[in-house]
Amino acid sequence: MLQDITLKITDRNGQSHEVLAPTDMNLNIMEVIRMYELAEEGTIGICGGMAMCASCQCYILNDIELPRMNEDEDAMLSEAFNVKRNSRLGCQITISPNLDGLEIELAPED
């Protein structure tokens, strides 16, 4: 049975938001952030989720098993700013039941 999961997202102003994300719509983290308007319009998902801009870079804050990073995501993060060991592109992480409780922080815009 499909269900909504809870994500804890810290926006670029340091404010924490607990949001529900549906697991039955094939959304990714970047789309959830846009859906809840947790980043200013035009500052996230600029490439449309193609792993080509890193505007949806986020830091994974807890130990939830994520899908393996693909070559495109790895290449984009190797060129992005403000990258940390726990950086991922939100557009490359599809919402699924095993992400329930995931905590992320949006990377700075610049």
N, C-alpha and C positions, 0 to 999 in steps of 0.2 A: 504494500500500500504506500502510495506517495504521500509526502507530507511537507509542510513548511519546516525550515530549519532556522535557528537563531544564529545571527552573526553579530559580532561586536566590532564596529568600525570607528576608528578615531580619525576625524577629518583633519584637514590641513591647518585648522585653527586650534587643534588639540582637544576638541570636544568629542566625547565618546557617545556613540549611538548604538542602541541595541535594536536590530531590525529583523524582520521575518523575510525569508527568501524562499520562494516556491521551488520545489525540486522537480516539478512536472512541466516546466516551460523551457528547458534547455538554455537557461540564462547563465551568464558568467558573472564573476564578481564585479567587473567594470559596469555591466548593465544594471546590477542591483544598486551600485553607488549612484548611477545616473537616475534610476527609478526613484530613489529617495532624496535626490538632489543634495547629496553630501559633498559635492564639489561644485564650484562655480561653473556655470554654463560655458562650454567651449574650452574647458581646461582638462577634461578627462575623456578618453576614448576618441581622440582626434582622428586616428587612422581607421576608426570603425571596428576595432577589435582584431586587426590583422597582425599584431605583434610588430608593428613598424614605427612606433613613435615613443613608447615608454611613458605616455602621459597617465597611464593607469598603474604605474609602479606602486607597489605597496610592500610593507614589511609584515611578515608573518610573525605574530607575537606569541603564539602558543604551539604546543606540540601536537598538531593534527596532521595526519598523513594526507599529503596532497598528491595530485597526479604528477607524474614525472615531468620535468622540464624538457620541452622539445628543442630542437636545434634553432628554430627561429627565435624563440624566447631567450635562449641563452645568448645568441648573437646580439639581440637588441639590448639586453642588459649589459653586455660587454662594452657597449658604446654609450650607455646612459649616464646621467649624473646622479649623485647621491645614492649610489648602489651600495648595499650592505650584503653581508652573508645571507641574510634572511629575505632578500628582495625577490619578488615575483611580479609578473605582469597579471593584473586582475583579469584581463581579457582572455587569458589562457587557462583560467581555473573555472571549470563548469560547476555550477551548483549541484551538489548531490547529497544524499542523506548523511554520508560519512563526514561531511564538513560541518555538521551541527556543532556549535560552540566555537567555531573559528574566530580568532581575534586578529584583526589587521589594523595597520596604521597607514594612511596614505602618505607616500613620499612627497617631499616638497615639490612645488611646481617647477622651480627653476633648476 
